[in-house]
Amino acid sequence: MASGEGLTSNEYMQHHLQNLVYGKLPVGYERADGHIVEQAQWTFAHSPKEAVDMGFWAYNVDTLGWSIFLGLIFSFVFYRVAKNASTDVPSGFTNFIEMCVEFVNSNVKEIFHAKNEVIAPLSLTIFCWVVLMNTMDLVPVDVLPLAAQWITGDPHLYFKVVPTTDPNITFGMSIGVFILIIYYSIKIKGIGGFLGELTLHPFSSNNLFVKIMFMPFNFLLEGVSLVAKPISLALRLFGNLYAGELIFLLIAMLGYWQLPLHFVWAVFHILIVLLQAFVFMMLTIVYLSMAHEHH
Amino acid sequence: MNFNATLIGQLIAFTVFVVFCMKFIWPFIIKAMEDRETRIADGLAAAEKGQVALSEAEVKKAEMLEESKQQAAEIISQGQKRHDEIVESAKDDARSEKEKILAAAQAEIEQQRTQTREQLRSDVANLALVAAEQILMREVDRNAHNDVLTKVSAEL
């Protein structure tokens, strides 16, 4: 268990589920230790309440940092392989990378028939990056937080290592996908076509008046289904990983029994790690493919 | 679940990584893989061509082998024939040579015989003369009895 003996299981869980937040505290704010902030300052939050009170312009340094770090690993590794790519016989690691690329490419080709140079690299980035981020869940829950606490010398440091258990991260990506959905919908179908898609389906009529009457209903339905796409995309990934992380935390509180249980759950979790990354990638492809389709 | 600017940070990072992948990773790996694919396909086609050429060569080889076998047999049989001829002619030569030598030897023998006979004849004539001289106890005039002597020696 992390951070000392006197921690109840509830506190332990809460501590583990709190991000390391860097943000601005206003003047006169009473901090967690009773200290009053005399000057507005950028600082790390020392309690969940402080993190919330920092408002929107605060950063989850831990999850965002790991996310960027893992993204850099992905970019670096794949860039190395891409730079040395040749038509010669590929050796072990190159083979593995090419297998990933081939896997993503075949999935994209299967679903997405329009011509688009963004979709395949986008899918590859999503898949590999999300796999890497999810894999952080397989690191025993206390290892990296304890290391961070030891390095910084702060025994109460918040440190969340799995980026995909932070909704900010999953929504950051799904909103990126959402922007692409809207961009391609408008690019392929034009503004009129896109609005028509939102307002003229599923109820339509040959009578112009009835058609106009249907518009608000259609817009409501289609608007919800459009907005539901990024939300479901982000929440699915977040929910699965968050639940997995919670179970890891519960197991971590079991004393010695955690060892076999952790192993069993970790083995099962490998499936979730890969499956959720795959689902995120596939849904991205499907949504963008729908954005390219004419009705 | 409180949202903050992490979301924007992640959105920017996402964009950057996707663009990086699109510009510097994806095209190169895909191009290498496609090139390798065509290279393998070409290699396989070449191998197939080679296989066909090999089987053709195999057939040709068998034909040539058959042909050369026939030629060899022909040459051998010709050689045999020639050999027989040479042996035959050598035999003929030897035979005629033998006859020649035989004839020469006979001729020489004949000549020796006549010579010996002549010798003997003259020796007998002289012997007869000496014997007659002994009998008569006197000199026989060779000139006076020459014709008798010649007659006798001719009769011998």
Interface residues (C-beta under 8 A of the other chain):
Chain A: N19 V21 G23 A51 V52 M54 G55 F56 W57 A58 Y59 N60 T63 L64 S67 I68 G71 F74 S75 F78 Y79 V81 A82 K83 A85 S86 T87 D88 P90 I97 E98 V101 E102 N105 E117 V118 A120 P121 L122 L124 T125 W129 D166 P167 N168 I169 F171 G172 M173 I175 G176
Chain B: M1 N2 F3 N4 A5 T6 L7 I8 G9 Q10 L11 A13 F14 T15 F17 V18 F20 C21 M22 F24 I25 W26 F28 I29 I30 K31 A32 M33 D35 R36 R39
